[in-house]
Amino acid sequence: MPRYGVNLQWLFSKRAAPRGPDERVLDALAAWGFDFVRLPTDYRLWSVDGDPYRPDERVLALIDQTLAACRARGRRSSAARWPPSAPVRRTVHW
C-alpha cells in the first residue's frame, strides 16, 4: 500500500509564533488520504533564548498537542529537530 505524507511547517519558521495544531488542516489531510505527518522544528523555536539545552516546555506542549491530534485521526507522525545535531532530552518520534 502506498504511503503519502506531508511536512507541516508550524514550528520551523521564526516569522510566526509557535502554535498548536490546526484541526482543519489535519482533517483535510486525513480526508485527502495522507497517512503521515512530519513536523520539522527549528530548535531556536522550542528552546529558551536559542539554547538547545533549555527547552521551552510551552512549545514542547504544542508539539505534543499536534502529534496527539494526528494520532486521534489515525495519522502516523513525527517531530524532527533542526539542525539534526541539536540535543534533545527525550524522544520526539511517535
C-alpha positions in Angstrom: 0.0 0.0 0.0 1.4 3.4 -0.9 2.1 5.9 1.8 1.6 9.6 1.5 2.9 12.2 3.8 3.3 15.9 4.3 5.5 18.3 6.2 3.7 20.9 8.4 5.9 23.9 8.9 4.2 25.3 12.0 7.4 25.2 14.1 10.1 25.8 11.5 9.8 29.5 10.8 10.5 32.4 13.1 8.2 34.5 11.1 5.2 33.2 13.1 4.8 32.5 16.8 4.7 28.8 17.7 1.2 27.4 17.8 -0.7 24.2 18.3 -2.4 22.1 15.7 -4.7 23.5 13.0 -7.5 21.0 13.3 -9.0 22.0 9.9 -5.7 21.2 8.1 -5.4 17.9 9.9 -9.0 17.0 9.0 -8.3 17.9 5.3 -5.1 15.9 5.2 -6.9 12.8 6.6 -9.8 13.3 4.1 -7.3 13.5 1.2 -5.6 10.2 2.2 -2.4 11.5 3.7 -1.3 8.9 6.3 1.9 10.5 7.6 2.6 14.0 9.1 6.1 15.2 9.8 6.6 18.3 12.0 10.0 19.7 11.3 11.1 22.0 14.1 13.9 24.5 14.5 15.5 24.3 17.9 15.6 28.1 18.2 11.8 28.0 18.3 11.5 25.4 21.1 14.3 26.5 23.3 14.8 29.4 25.7 16.9 32.1 24.2 18.1 29.8 21.4 19.9 27.5 23.9 19.1 23.9 22.8 19.8 22.7 26.3 17.0 24.8 27.7 13.7 23.6 26.1 10.6 25.8 26.4 8.0 23.5 27.9 5.2 25.6 26.5 6.4 25.0 22.9 7.0 21.3 23.6 3.4 21.1 24.8 2.3 22.5 21.5 4.3 19.8 19.7 2.7 17.1 21.9 -0.8 18.5 21.1 -0.1 18.4 17.4 1.2 14.8 17.5 -1.8 13.8 19.6 -4.2 15.4 17.1 -2.5 13.4 14.4 -2.9 10.2 16.3 -6.5 11.0 17.0 -7.1 11.0 13.2 -5.1 7.8 12.7 -2.2 9.5 11.1 1.4 8.5 11.8 3.5 11.5 12.8 6.9 12.5 13.9 8.6 15.7 15.1 12.1 16.3 13.7 14.5 18.8 15.1 16.8 21.1 13.1 19.7 21.1 12.9 19.8 17.3 13.4 22.7 17.7 15.8 20.7 19.8 18.3 20.4 17.9 21.6 17.1 16.6 22.8 16.2 15.5 26.3 13.5 13.0 25.2 12.4 11.0 22.1 10.2 13.1 19.8 9.0 10.5 17.4 5.6 8.9 17.7 
